[in-house]
Every structure is written in structure tokens, then in C-alpha cells.
């Protein structure tokens, strides 16, 4: 298994925890708040919190208490009561409620949106909690909301630029394949193998994804199948195609008029005209025909 790249500059660097808390009293660093004063983070990338895992964590909290406080930031509330948004530790918050506890230890810190989304991402990536689509959507949100390049996103969350680009490309897949990635029936390697097909033929891509799942194909098997399909497609494209007689007539008419070889490439969506010439003098002669109409 490949070793993960160090994630960004780490949570401490993003939060500047040691600097922010230096000179402050311990009571100001760590507080205990009622669980109902906290709310889910708006940048939380996880869509599905598996209840079995939450139950396991809940039992652990019942036995040993919550060892690690969660990170929150103060938010504006319609009521007079101060409320807090969870930046890191939503699973611990939910598990604490399942355990029947009414208070939870927290670190309160003013955190800007850009850092909040990066911290939420990093926490989940470090715990390997996100599926590829959840991670891709979070990265996309980071890029869109803060006008960041793939390189800047990669540096922020500690991924390689290539990994960020590959994850974001998954969002171009058909919705049926995205659902398979979400529920774990299709892996990222399989999805990447299908990407070249999906941009050309979405139905074929979906069929390949479903067959891969049913037949238990490895990524290598799927890559070979896609490669063979691509070769067949290239061969069929190289085969001779009969051109529309009307197009041939127009080619000849224009070629006679210009005194040059003309090729018209036409389709239902439009087309283009290609005029061949051997030197600048010929090109000038062709242009003169258009200007002079003779």
C-alpha cells in the first residue's frame, strides 16, 4: 500500500493553534458545552455517517469518555443564545449524543471559511472516512468557492495536483456510476478506467461499470477491455466512408473555381471547408478569387 502524502501543513498549521492559544488561560482553550448548542458544519464533506461505526464510537465514549475535544467556531444565531458550528469532530458529537451525554468538551476558535473546509477535509482524509465522490465534491467546492487552482487545492489539503485532478474528473461520470462509487460497489481505479469511454458513450460506460461489478473484474481487466474497445473504434473510423454526392459536387465546383484542392467535411451539426495550397503565391491567388469574385 502506498504511503499517504503528508496532508497539507497539518491541522495545527492551519489553525495556528500554538500561536493562537499562547498567553491564554487553559479555561479559554478548552470548554465544555451542551451538545444542543452545536450544529453540523456547513463544509462537512461526509454525506453518510454509518450508524454501526457511530454505535461503536458511542460505546467507547460511554466506557472511557471523550478523550479528544472537538473543534468548533462561534456563529451568528437568530436567538440571543450563542451557538457553534462544528469544524472537526462531527462523528464524536453524534456519538456523544448516542451515548446519552449532554455536554461535550470543545475547543472554540474563530476560523475563516477557507480554513474550515480544509480542516474538515483533512480530518476525514486522515481517517480515510470519505469515499472518492465525497472527497471530489469537497475539493470541487473548495476550488469553486475560493477561486483556487488545482495546484492550490492540492497544497491546501496535502494531495498531489494529479490526484486532485483525477478526483475532480470523477464528477464528469454519469450519475449511475457516481452512485456506484458512493455506495462502494465501484472503486476509484475502475471509475478512472471507464472515464475515457464515458466522455464518448455514457450508456457503454454504465454498462461496463455494471458488468465490472457483477463479474468482479479487476482494474487491470477493465483497462484491457476499454483499450480493446478503443482499438476497435479506431479501426472502424479508419474504414472508407462514402461521401454524400451533393457534397462531392460542391467540392468539385469550388475546386474548379479556386483552382485548388477542396475538401468539405459535413455533419448534422455543421462542418468545415479545407482548401489546399502549395505556396504563398497560390494562397494569394485563392484569396484574390474570394475578393474579386472572378
HELIX and SHEET records of a PDB file:
HELIX    1   1 UNK A   10  UNK A   15  1                                   6    
HELIX    2   2 UNK A   17  UNK A   21  1                                   5    
HELIX    3   3 UNK A   26  UNK A   29  1                                   4    
HELIX    4   4 UNK A   35  UNK A   37  5                                   3    
HELIX    5   5 UNK A   51  UNK A   64  1                                  14    
HELIX    6   6 UNK A   90  UNK A   98  1                                   9    
HELIX    7   7 UNK A  113  UNK A  126  1                                  14    
HELIX    8   8 UNK A  132  UNK A  145  1                                  14    
HELIX    9   9 UNK A  150  UNK A  157  1                                   8    
HELIX   10  10 UNK A  161  UNK A  169  1                                   9    
HELIX   11  11 UNK A  170  UNK A  172  5                                   3    
HELIX   12  12 UNK A  175  UNK A  183  1                                   9    
HELIX   13  13 UNK A  188  UNK A  198  1                                  11    
HELIX   14  14 UNK A  202  UNK A  215  1                                  14    
HELIX   15  15 UNK A  219  UNK A  238  1                                  20    
HELIX   16  16 UNK A  245  UNK A  258  1                                  14    
HELIX   17  17 UNK A  280  UNK A  292  1                                  13    
SHEET    1   A 5 UNK A  31  UNK A  34  0                                        
SHEET    2   A 5 UNK A 103  UNK A 108 -1                                        
SHEET    3   A 5 UNK A  70  UNK A  75  1                                        
SHEET    4   A 5 UNK A  83  UNK A  88 -1                                        
SHEET    5   A 5 UNK A  38  UNK A  39  1                                        
SHEET    1   B 2 UNK A 262  UNK A 267  0                                        
SHEET    2   B 2 UNK A 270  UNK A 275 -1                                        
END                                                                             
